[in-house]
Amino acid sequence: MKKLFLILGFIAAILALILAVTPLFKIAFIPAIAALLFGLLTLFVSKDKQQYKKPIQLVFLMTIIALVLTTYKTVYTESEVGNTEQMEQKEEQLEEESIQELEDLEIDELEIE
């Protein structure tokens, strides 16, 4: 049980670190919280034995680094919106062109048998 929680903690912490440095950084909170929970479970299960202290500390360290990076990027990253005026003009122009094309089409009456 201890090894399972420890392995799951490592996997979640590594996934949180990877997601924290990618453009999908906002998703990194989920595996980071899972890594913290698995680390705490490992800590409580192996409370009587001292053999799992260093790996648990490593899981917590990686998780804290991932949380710090993700929080920093969340606070200081600004999403820039382009010039929507040009997009609206282009959309109107395309709409007018498509209406003109539809008006130019000659549709013969279909005979229904």
N, CA, C and O atoms as CSV, one atom per row, in Angstrom:
chain,resi,resn,atom,element,x,y,z
A,1,MET,N,N,0.827,-1.186,0.000
A,1,MET,CA,C,0.000,0.000,0.000
A,1,MET,C,C,0.875,1.255,0.000
A,1,MET,O,O,0.589,2.232,-0.691
A,2,LYS,N,N,1.947,1.201,0.793
A,2,LYS,CA,C,2.826,2.374,0.868
A,2,LYS,C,C,3.490,2.645,-0.476
A,2,LYS,O,O,3.577,3.786,-0.928
A,3,LYS,N,N,3.958,1.562,-1.107
A,3,LYS,CA,C,4.636,1.739,-2.395
A,3,LYS,C,C,3.672,2.238,-3.463
A,3,LYS,O,O,4.046,3.053,-4.306
A,4,LEU,N,N,2.442,1.756,-3.433
A,4,LEU,CA,C,1.441,2.201,-4.395
A,4,LEU,C,C,1.180,3.704,-4.259
A,4,LEU,O,O,1.179,4.425,-5.256
A,5,PHE,N,N,0.961,4.173,-3.038
A,5,PHE,CA,C,0.739,5.605,-2.814
A,5,PHE,C,C,1.965,6.423,-3.212
A,5,PHE,O,O,1.837,7.521,-3.754
A,6,LEU,N,N,3.143,5.888,-2.942
A,6,LEU,CA,C,4.372,6.594,-3.282
A,6,LEU,C,C,4.542,6.697,-4.798
A,6,LEU,O,O,4.903,7.756,-5.312
A,7,ILE,N,N,4.286,5.613,-5.504
A,7,ILE,CA,C,4.400,5.625,-6.965
A,7,ILE,C,C,3.360,6.564,-7.574
A,7,ILE,O,O,3.674,7.331,-8.484
A,8,LEU,N,N,2.130,6.507,-7.080
A,8,LEU,CA,C,1.096,7.423,-7.576
A,8,LEU,C,C,1.447,8.883,-7.273
A,8,LEU,O,O,1.162,9.776,-8.071
A,9,GLY,N,N,2.061,9.113,-6.125
A,9,GLY,CA,C,2.505,10.461,-5.784
A,9,GLY,C,C,3.578,10.962,-6.737
A,9,GLY,O,O,3.540,12.111,-7.177
A,10,PHE,N,N,4.548,10.085,-7.058
A,10,PHE,CA,C,5.591,10.468,-8.010
A,10,PHE,C,C,5.010,10.766,-9.382
A,10,PHE,O,O,5.372,11.762,-10.008
A,11,ILE,N,N,4.118,9.916,-9.850
A,11,ILE,CA,C,3.513,10.112,-11.178
A,11,ILE,C,C,2.733,11.420,-11.219
A,11,ILE,O,O,2.848,12.183,-12.178
A,12,ALA,N,N,1.946,11.680,-10.192
A,12,ALA,CA,C,1.154,12.913,-10.158
A,12,ALA,C,C,2.051,14.149,-10.051
A,12,ALA,O,O,1.770,15.170,-10.680
A,13,ALA,N,N,3.126,14.067,-9.263
A,13,ALA,CA,C,4.033,15.210,-9.116
A,13,ALA,C,C,4.778,15.495,-10.419
A,13,ALA,O,O,4.954,16.656,-10.790
A,14,ILE,N,N,5.213,14.453,-11.109
A,14,ILE,CA,C,5.909,14.655,-12.383
A,14,ILE,C,C,4.946,15.218,-13.424
A,14,ILE,O,O,5.312,16.109,-14.190
A,15,LEU,N,N,3.721,14.705,-13.455
A,15,LEU,CA,C,2.720,15.236,-14.377
A,15,LEU,C,C,2.411,16.700,-14.068
A,15,LEU,O,O,2.240,17.502,-14.986
A,16,ALA,N,N,2.339,17.047,-12.805
A,16,ALA,CA,C,2.087,18.445,-12.425
A,16,ALA,C,C,3.243,19.339,-12.861
A,16,ALA,O,O,3.020,20.456,-13.329
A,17,LEU,N,N,4.475,18.857,-12.711
A,17,LEU,CA,C,5.631,19.648,-13.152
A,17,LEU,C,C,5.624,19.843,-14.662
A,17,LEU,O,O,5.900,20.939,-15.150
A,18,ILE,N,N,5.314,18.796,-15.394
A,18,ILE,CA,C,5.289,18.904,-16.855
A,18,ILE,C,C,4.195,19.872,-17.300
A,18,ILE,O,O,4.423,20.717,-18.166
A,19,LEU,N,N,3.022,19.749,-16.716
A,19,LEU,CA,C,1.932,20.648,-17.089
A,19,LEU,C,C,2.189,22.086,-16.656
A,19,LEU,O,O,1.692,23.018,-17.289
A,20,ALA,N,N,2.953,22.280,-15.595
A,20,ALA,CA,C,3.209,23.634,-15.092
A,20,ALA,C,C,4.061,24.452,-16.051
A,20,ALA,O,O,3.979,25.680,-16.043
A,21,VAL,N,N,4.873,23.805,-16.874
A,21,VAL,CA,C,5.751,24.544,-17.786
A,21,VAL,C,C,5.211,24.584,-19.215
A,21,VAL,O,O,5.859,25.138,-20.103
A,22,THR,N,N,4.046,24.009,-19.444
A,22,THR,CA,C,3.432,24.036,-20.768
A,22,THR,C,C,2.327,25.084,-20.796
A,22,THR,O,O,1.970,25.636,-19.755
A,23,PRO,N,N,1.784,25.362,-21.978
A,23,PRO,CA,C,0.663,26.309,-22.036
A,23,PRO,C,C,-0.603,25.811,-21.327
A,23,PRO,O,O,-1.531,26.589,-21.108
A,24,LEU,N,N,-0.645,24.548,-20.974
A,24,LEU,CA,C,-1.793,24.002,-20.240
A,24,LEU,C,C,-1.578,24.089,-18.732
A,24,LEU,O,O,-2.000,23.203,-17.989
A,25,PHE,N,N,-0.931,25.145,-18.285
A,25,PHE,CA,C,-0.512,25.236,-16.892
A,25,PHE,C,C,-1.673,25.279,-15.905
A,25,PHE,O,O,-1.501,24.902,-14.746
A,26,LYS,N,N,-2.844,25.725,-16.332
A,26,LYS,CA,C,-3.967,25.819,-15.394
A,26,LYS,C,C,-4.483,24.444,-14.985
A,26,LYS,O,O,-5.112,24.307,-13.936
A,27,ILE,N,N,-4.225,23.435,-15.794
A,27,ILE,CA,C,-4.644,22.075,-15.468
A,27,ILE,C,C,-3.707,21.444,-14.445
A,27,ILE,O,O,-4.050,20.422,-13.849
A,28,ALA,N,N,-2.539,22.027,-14.231
A,28,ALA,CA,C,-1.525,21.442,-13.346
A,28,ALA,C,C,-1.959,21.411,-11.885
A,28,ALA,O,O,-1.359,20.696,-11.083
A,29,PHE,N,N,-2.980,22.165,-11.527
A,29,PHE,CA,C,-3.445,22.137,-10.136
A,29,PHE,C,C,-4.022,20.770,-9.759
A,29,PHE,O,O,-3.880,20.329,-8.618
A,30,ILE,N,N,-4.664,20.108,-10.705
A,30,ILE,CA,C,-5.308,18.824,-10.412
A,30,ILE,C,C,-4.296,17.748,-10.036
A,30,ILE,O,O,-4.448,17.135,-8.980
A,31,PRO,N,N,-3.251,17.482,-10.863
A,31,PRO,CA,C,-2.285,16.466,-10.429
A,31,PRO,C,C,-1.444,16.910,-9.235
A,31,PRO,O,O,-0.952,16.071,-8.481
A,32,ALA,N,N,-1.274,18.215,-9.055
A,32,ALA,CA,C,-0.518,18.689,-7.894
A,32,ALA,C,C,-1.265,18.386,-6.598
A,32,ALA,O,O,-0.663,17.962,-5.612
A,33,ILE,N,N,-2.553,18.601,-6.607
A,33,ILE,CA,C,-3.350,18.290,-5.415
A,33,ILE,C,C,-3.374,16.779,-5.186
A,33,ILE,O,O,-3.311,16.315,-4.047
A,34,ALA,N,N,-3.466,16.011,-6.283
A,34,ALA,CA,C,-3.433,14.548,-6.152
A,34,ALA,C,C,-2.090,14.089,-5.588
A,34,ALA,O,O,-2.044,13.179,-4.760
A,35,ALA,N,N,-0.996,14.715,-6.032
A,35,ALA,CA,C,0.331,14.347,-5.519
A,35,ALA,C,C,0.445,14.671,-4.031
A,35,ALA,O,O,1.019,13.899,-3.263
A,36,LEU,N,N,-0.102,15.809,-3.633
A,36,LEU,CA,C,-0.089,16.141,-2.201
A,36,LEU,C,C,-0.878,15.112,-1.388
A,36,LEU,O,O,-0.440,14.690,-0.318
A,37,LEU,N,N,-2.032,14.718,-1.900
A,37,LEU,CA,C,-2.843,13.729,-1.189
A,37,LEU,C,C,-2.139,12.377,-1.106
A,37,LEU,O,O,-2.138,11.741,-0.052
A,38,PHE,N,N,-1.540,11.936,-2.216
A,38,PHE,CA,C,-0.824,10.665,-2.192
A,38,PHE,C,C,0.400,10.735,-1.287
A,38,PHE,O,O,0.730,9.759,-0.614
A,39,GLY,N,N,1.071,11.879,-1.267
A,39,GLY,CA,C,2.203,12.052,-0.361
A,39,GLY,C,C,1.780,11.993,1.096
A,39,GLY,O,O,2.439,11.364,1.924
A,40,LEU,N,N,0.669,12.657,1.397
A,40,LEU,CA,C,0.163,12.609,2.777
A,40,LEU,C,C,-0.285,11.201,3.162
A,40,LEU,O,O,-0.036,10.755,4.282
A,41,LEU,N,N,-0.946,10.500,2.236
A,41,LEU,CA,C,-1.349,9.125,2.516
A,41,LEU,C,C,-0.128,8.235,2.770
A,41,LEU,O,O,-0.136,7.407,3.681
A,42,THR,N,N,0.908,8.410,1.966
A,42,THR,CA,C,2.135,7.634,2.168
A,42,THR,C,C,2.766,7.971,3.508
A,42,THR,O,O,3.274,7.091,4.204
A,43,LEU,N,N,2.733,9.231,3.861
A,43,LEU,CA,C,3.312,9.661,5.130
A,43,LEU,C,C,2.553,9.055,6.310
A,43,LEU,O,O,3.169,8.598,7.274
A,44,PHE,N,N,1.236,9.049,6.241
A,44,PHE,CA,C,0.447,8.502,7.346
A,44,PHE,C,C,0.510,6.973,7.406
A,44,PHE,O,O,0.502,6.397,8.494
A,45,VAL,N,N,0.573,6.319,6.252
A,45,VAL,CA,C,0.648,4.860,6.247
A,45,VAL,C,C,2.002,4.385,6.752
A,45,VAL,O,O,2.087,3.382,7.460
A,46,SER,N,N,3.059,5.100,6.391
A,46,SER,CA,C,4.400,4.699,6.821
A,46,SER,C,C,4.867,5.506,8.025
A,46,SER,O,O,6.065,5.746,8.178
A,47,LYS,N,N,3.961,5.918,8.863
A,47,LYS,CA,C,4.283,6.750,10.021
A,47,LYS,C,C,5.215,6.028,10.991
A,47,LYS,O,O,6.109,6.643,11.572
A,48,ASP,N,N,5.009,4.740,11.164
A,48,ASP,CA,C,5.819,4.003,12.130
A,48,ASP,C,C,7.208,3.654,11.592
A,48,ASP,O,O,8.141,3.483,12.377
A,49,LYS,N,N,7.363,3.548,10.286
A,49,LYS,CA,C,8.654,3.199,9.694
A,49,LYS,C,C,9.301,4.446,9.105
A,49,LYS,O,O,8.613,5.315,8.568
A,50,GLN,N,N,10.598,4.529,9.206
A,50,GLN,CA,C,11.328,5.706,8.733
A,50,GLN,C,C,11.924,5.506,7.337
A,50,GLN,O,O,12.693,6.352,6.880
A,51,GLN,N,N,11.592,4.420,6.654
A,51,GLN,CA,C,12.263,4.109,5.401
A,51,GLN,C,C,11.774,4.927,4.203
A,51,GLN,O,O,12.485,4.994,3.200
A,52,TYR,N,N,10.617,5.538,4.261
A,52,TYR,CA,C,10.068,6.251,3.115
A,52,TYR,C,C,10.121,7.774,3.261
A,52,TYR,O,O,9.340,8.467,2.608
A,53,LYS,N,N,11.001,8.311,4.081
A,53,LYS,CA,C,11.008,9.755,4.320
A,53,LYS,C,C,11.570,10.547,3.135
A,53,LYS,O,O,10.977,11.553,2.747
A,54,LYS,N,N,12.682,10.128,2.559
A,54,LYS,CA,C,13.293,10.893,1.459
A,54,LYS,C,C,12.423,10.921,0.204
A,54,LYS,O,O,12.246,11.989,-0.381
A,55,PRO,N,N,11.874,9.786,-0.230
A,55,PRO,CA,C,10.997,9.861,-1.412
A,55,PRO,C,C,9.749,10.712,-1.178
A,55,PRO,O,O,9.293,11.403,-2.089
A,56,ILE,N,N,9.204,10.667,0.009
A,56,ILE,CA,C,8.027,11.492,0.316
A,56,ILE,C,C,8.402,12.970,0.255
A,56,ILE,O,O,7.640,13.792,-0.256
A,57,GLN,N,N,9.570,13.298,0.774
A,57,GLN,CA,C,10.027,14.682,0.718
A,57,GLN,C,C,10.231,15.127,-0.729
A,57,GLN,O,O,9.958,16.277,-1.072
A,58,LEU,N,N,10.715,14.209,-1.579
A,58,LEU,CA,C,10.905,14.534,-2.991
A,58,LEU,C,C,9.562,14.779,-3.684
A,58,LEU,O,O,9.446,15.687,-4.507
A,59,VAL,N,N,8.563,13.984,-3.359
A,59,VAL,CA,C,7.225,14.180,-3.927
A,59,VAL,C,C,6.688,15.545,-3.506
A,59,VAL,O,O,6.152,16.286,-4.329
A,60,PHE,N,N,6.832,15.873,-2.232
A,60,PHE,CA,C,6.356,17.180,-1.756
A,60,PHE,C,C,7.130,18.321,-2.410
A,60,PHE,O,O,6.535,19.342,-2.757
A,61,LEU,N,N,8.434,18.171,-2.585
A,61,LEU,CA,C,9.238,19.216,-3.209
A,61,LEU,C,C,8.812,19.457,-4.660
A,61,LEU,O,O,8.636,20.600,-5.081
A,62,MET,N,N,8.651,18.374,-5.414
A,62,MET,CA,C,8.225,18.529,-6.809
A,62,MET,C,C,6.827,19.145,-6.898
A,62,MET,O,O,6.555,19.958,-7.781
A,63,THR,N,N,5.955,18.754,-5.986
A,63,THR,CA,C,4.597,19.290,-5.989
A,63,THR,C,C,4.591,20.775,-5.646
A,63,THR,O,O,3.863,21.553,-6.263
A,64,ILE,N,N,5.381,21.165,-4.684
A,64,ILE,CA,C,5.455,22.579,-4.304
A,64,ILE,C,C,6.024,23.409,-5.445
A,64,ILE,O,O,5.541,24.511,-5.707
A,65,ILE,N,N,7.045,22.894,-6.126
A,65,ILE,CA,C,7.606,23.608,-7.280
A,65,ILE,C,C,6.553,23.769,-8.369
A,65,ILE,O,O,6.423,24.843,-8.955
A,66,ALA,N,N,5.801,22.704,-8.641
A,66,ALA,CA,C,4.753,22.773,-9.660
A,66,ALA,C,C,3.662,23.770,-9.268
A,66,ALA,O,O,3.188,24.534,-10.110
A,67,LEU,N,N,3.266,23.766,-8.005
A,67,LEU,CA,C,2.243,24.708,-7.546
A,67,LEU,C,C,2.727,26.154,-7.625
A,67,LEU,O,O,1.963,27.045,-7.997
A,68,VAL,N,N,3.990,26.389,-7.276
A,68,VAL,CA,C,4.541,27.750,-7.340
A,68,VAL,C,C,4.586,28.225,-8.789
A,68,VAL,O,O,4.183,29.350,-9.086
A,69,LEU,N,N,5.075,27.373,-9.696
A,69,LEU,CA,C,5.126,27.756,-11.112
A,69,LEU,C,C,3.735,28.018,-11.677
A,69,LEU,O,O,3.525,28.997,-12.393
A,70,THR,N,N,2.808,27.161,-11.361
A,70,THR,CA,C,1.454,27.308,-11.878
A,70,THR,C,C,0.785,28.561,-11.330
A,70,THR,O,O,0.124,29.288,-12.071
A,71,THR,N,N,0.952,28.813,-10.051
A,71,THR,CA,C,0.366,30.009,-9.450
A,71,THR,C,C,0.990,31.270,-10.040
A,71,THR,O,O,0.283,32.234,-10.334
A,72,TYR,N,N,2.303,31.267,-10.213
A,72,TYR,CA,C,2.986,32.424,-10.803
A,72,TYR,C,C,2.472,32.694,-12.215
A,72,TYR,O,O,2.156,33.832,-12.562
A,73,LYS,N,N,2.390,31.637,-13.025
A,73,LYS,CA,C,1.932,31.815,-14.394
A,73,LYS,C,C,0.463,32.239,-14.438
A,73,LYS,O,O,0.069,33.000,-15.321
A,74,THR,N,N,-0.335,31.762,-13.511
A,74,THR,CA,C,-1.739,32.137,-13.479
A,74,THR,C,C,-1.906,33.616,-13.137
A,74,THR,O,O,-2.744,34.303,-13.721
A,75,VAL,N,N,-1.114,34.096,-12.196
A,75,VAL,CA,C,-1.238,35.486,-11.755
A,75,VAL,C,C,-0.667,36.457,-12.780
A,75,VAL,O,O,-1.265,37.502,-13.033
A,76,TYR,N,N,0.477,36.132,-13.375
A,76,TYR,CA,C,1.181,37.096,-14.209
A,76,TYR,C,C,1.021,36.902,-15.713
A,76,TYR,O,O,1.603,37.671,-16.478
A,77,THR,N,N,0.273,35.929,-16.160
A,77,THR,CA,C,0.073,35.739,-17.592
A,77,THR,C,C,-1.186,36.479,-18.014
A,77,THR,O,O,-2.265,36.275,-17.457
A,78,GLU,N,N,-1.025,37.342,-19.011
A,78,GLU,CA,C,-2.154,38.098,-19.529
A,78,GLU,C,C,-2.553,37.500,-20.871
A,78,GLU,O,O,-1.697,37.208,-21.706
A,79,SER,N,N,-3.827,37.322,-21.071
A,79,SER,CA,C,-4.292,36.854,-22.372
A,79,SER,C,C,-4.585,38.074,-23.236
A,79,SER,O,O,-5.372,38.947,-22.869
A,80,GLU,N,N,-3.936,38.109,-24.382
A,80,GLU,CA,C,-4.084,39.256,-25.265
A,80,GLU,C,C,-5.126,38.939,-26.322
A,80,GLU,O,O,-5.113,37.874,-26.939
A,81,VAL,N,N,-6.017,39.882,-26.512
A,81,VAL,CA,C,-7.036,39.748,-27.535
A,81,VAL,C,C,-6.617,40.600,-28.712
A,81,VAL,O,O,-6.260,41.767,-28.548
A,82,GLY,N,N,-6.660,40.018,-29.900
A,82,GLY,CA,C,-6.262,40.745,-31.105
A,82,GLY,C,C,-7.249,41.827,-31.466
A,82,GLY,O,O,-8.217,42.070,-30.745
A,83,ASN,N,N,-7.001,42.469,-32.577
A,83,ASN,CA,C,-7.860,43.533,-33.056
A,83,ASN,C,C,-9.146,42.922,-33.605
A,83,ASN,O,O,-9.161,42.363,-34.701
A,84,THR,N,N,-10.204,43.034,-32.844
A,84,THR,CA,C,-11.473,42.424,-33.244
A,84,THR,C,C,-12.194,43.248,-34.304
A,84,THR,O,O,-13.076,42.739,-34.996
A,85,GLU,N,N,-11.826,44.508,-34.432
A,85,GLU,CA,C,-12.454,45.361,-35.432
A,85,GLU,C,C,-12.188,44.829,-36.835
A,85,GLU,O,O,-13.099,44.768,-37.660
A,86,GLN,N,N,-10.947,44.446,-37.106
A,86,GLN,CA,C,-10.594,43.912,-38.418
A,86,GLN,C,C,-11.323,42.604,-38.679
A,86,GLN,O,O,-11.772,42.353,-39.797
A,87,MET,N,N,-11.442,41.777,-37.660
A,87,MET,CA,C,-12.136,40.507,-37.817
A,87,MET,C,C,-13.607,40.733,-38.127
A,87,MET,O,O,-14.177,40.025,-38.958
A,88,GLU,N,N,-14.235,41.711,-37.473
A,88,GLU,CA,C,-15.645,42.012,-37.721
A,88,GLU,C,C,-15.856,42.544,-39.130
A,88,GLU,O,O,-16.836,42.195,-39.789
A,89,GLN,N,N,-14.935,43.394,-39.597
A,89,GLN,CA,C,-15.040,43.925,-40.949
A,89,GLN,C,C,-14.889,42.810,-41.977
A,89,GLN,O,O,-15.626,42.760,-42.962
A,90,LYS,N,N,-13.944,41.930,-41.749
A,90,LYS,CA,C,-13.720,40.805,-42.657
A,90,LYS,C,C,-14.954,39.892,-42.680
A,90,LYS,O,O,-15.346,39.400,-43.738
A,91,GLU,N,N,-15.554,39.673,-41.526
A,91,GLU,CA,C,-16.750,38.842,-41.437
A,91,GLU,C,C,-17.912,39.472,-42.196
A,91,GLU,O,O,-18.636,38.776,-42.907
A,92,GLU,N,N,-18.094,40.773,-42.052
A,92,GLU,CA,C,-19.154,41.472,-42.780
A,92,GLU,C,C,-18.910,41.413,-44.284
A,92,GLU,O,O,-19.842,41.219,-45.064
A,93,GLN,N,N,-17.656,41.581,-44.684
A,93,GLN,CA,C,-17.318,41.538,-46.097
A,93,GLN,C,C,-17.600,40.144,-46.667
A,93,GLN,O,O,-18.148,40.026,-47.762
A,94,LEU,N,N,-17.237,39.109,-45.950
A,94,LEU,CA,C,-17.498,37.748,-46.411
A,94,LEU,C,C,-18.999,37.461,-46.481
A,94,LEU,O,O,-19.463,36.764,-47.383
A,95,GLU,N,N,-19.739,37.997,-45.534
A,95,GLU,CA,C,-21.187,37.811,-45.539
A,95,GLU,C,C,-21.815,38.488,-46.754
A,95,GLU,O,O,-22.690,37.917,-47.404
A,96,GLU,N,N,-21.369,39.700,-47.056
A,96,GLU,CA,C,-21.886,40.411,-48.224
A,96,GLU,C,C,-21.537,39.674,-49.509
A,96,GLU,O,O,-22.364,39.580,-50.416
A,97,GLU,N,N,-20.323,39.153,-49.593
A,97,GLU,CA,C,-19.911,38.411,-50.784
A,97,GLU,C,C,-20.741,37.141,-50.958
A,97,GLU,O,O,-21.135,36.803,-52.075
A,98,SER,N,N,-21.001,36.454,-49.880
A,98,SER,CA,C,-21.782,35.220,-49.984
A,98,SER,C,C,-23.236,35.528,-50.343
A,98,SER,O,O,-23.854,34.758,-51.079
A,99,ILE,N,N,-23.794,36.626,-49.846
A,99,ILE,CA,C,-25.151,37.027,-50.237
A,99,ILE,C,C,-25.181,37.365,-51.718
A,99,ILE,O,O,-26.127,37.004,-52.419
A,100,GLN,N,N,-24.152,38.057,-52.202
A,100,GLN,CA,C,-24.067,38.423,-53.625
A,100,GLN,C,C,-23.970,37.172,-54.493
A,100,GLN,O,O,-24.607,37.097,-55.544
A,101,GLU,N,N,-23.186,36.201,-54.067
A,101,GLU,CA,C,-23.049,34.960,-54.824
A,101,GLU,C,C,-24.372,34.202,-54.867
A,101,GLU,O,O,-24.735,33.629,-55.894
A,102,LEU,N,N,-25.084,34.203,-53.751
A,102,LEU,CA,C,-26.382,33.528,-53.724
A,102,LEU,C,C,-27.395,34.219,-54.624
A,102,LEU,O,O,-28.217,33.550,-55.250
A,103,GLU,N,N,-27.352,35.527,-54.698
A,103,GLU,CA,C,-28.264,36.265,-55.560
A,103,GLU,C,C,-27.934,36.031,-57.026
A,103,GLU,O,O,-28.837,36.038,-57.862
A,104,ASP,N,N,-26.667,35.825,-57.357
A,104,ASP,CA,C,-26.254,35.622,-58.745
A,104,ASP,C,C,-26.594,34.224,-59.258
A,104,ASP,O,O,-26.635,34.006,-60.469
A,105,LEU,N,N,-26.830,33.304,-58.380
A,105,LEU,CA,C,-27.149,31.952,-58.808
A,105,LEU,C,C,-28.532,31.903,-59.439
A,105,LEU,O,O,-29.479,32.508,-58.936
A,106,GLU,N,N,-28.636,31.182,-60.535
A,106,GLU,CA,C,-29.929,31.006,-61.178
A,106,GLU,C,C,-30.369,29.585,-60.874
A,106,GLU,O,O,-29.723,28.621,-61.287
A,107,ILE,N,N,-31.428,29.466,-60.178
A,107,ILE,CA,C,-31.928,28.152,-59.815
A,107,ILE,C,C,-33.166,27.879,-60.648
A,107,ILE,O,O,-34.166,28.590,-60.547
A,108,ASP,N,N,-33.093,26.856,-61.460
A,108,ASP,CA,C,-34.241,26.467,-62.268
A,108,ASP,C,C,-35.209,25.711,-61.377
A,108,ASP,O,O,-34.826,25.045,-60.416
A,109,GLU,N,N,-36.451,25.838,-61.728
A,109,GLU,CA,C,-37.457,25.121,-60.944
A,109,GLU,C,C,-37.299,23.628,-61.153
A,109,GLU,O,O,-37.120,23.166,-62.280
A,110,LEU,N,N,-37.362,22.900,-60.100
A,110,LEU,CA,C,-37.244,21.465,-60.175
A,110,LEU,C,C,-38.614,20.850,-60.394
A,110,LEU,O,O,-39.591,21.254,-59.762
A,111,GLU,N,N,-38.685,19.904,-61.261
A,111,GLU,CA,C,-39.944,19.208,-61.497
A,111,GLU,C,C,-40.064,18.059,-60.527
A,111,GLU,O,O,-39.167,17.223,-60.414
A,112,ILE,N,N,-41.152,18.029,-59.848
A,112,ILE,CA,C,-41.375,16.983,-58.883
A,112,ILE,C,C,-42.308,15.956,-59.509
A,112,ILE,O,O,-43.413,16.297,-59.931
A,113,GLU,N,N,-41.893,14.761,-59.568
A,113,GLU,CA,C,-42.700,13.716,-60.203
A,113,GLU,C,C,-43.539,13.010,-59.215
A,113,GLU,O,O,-44.283,12.099,-59.575
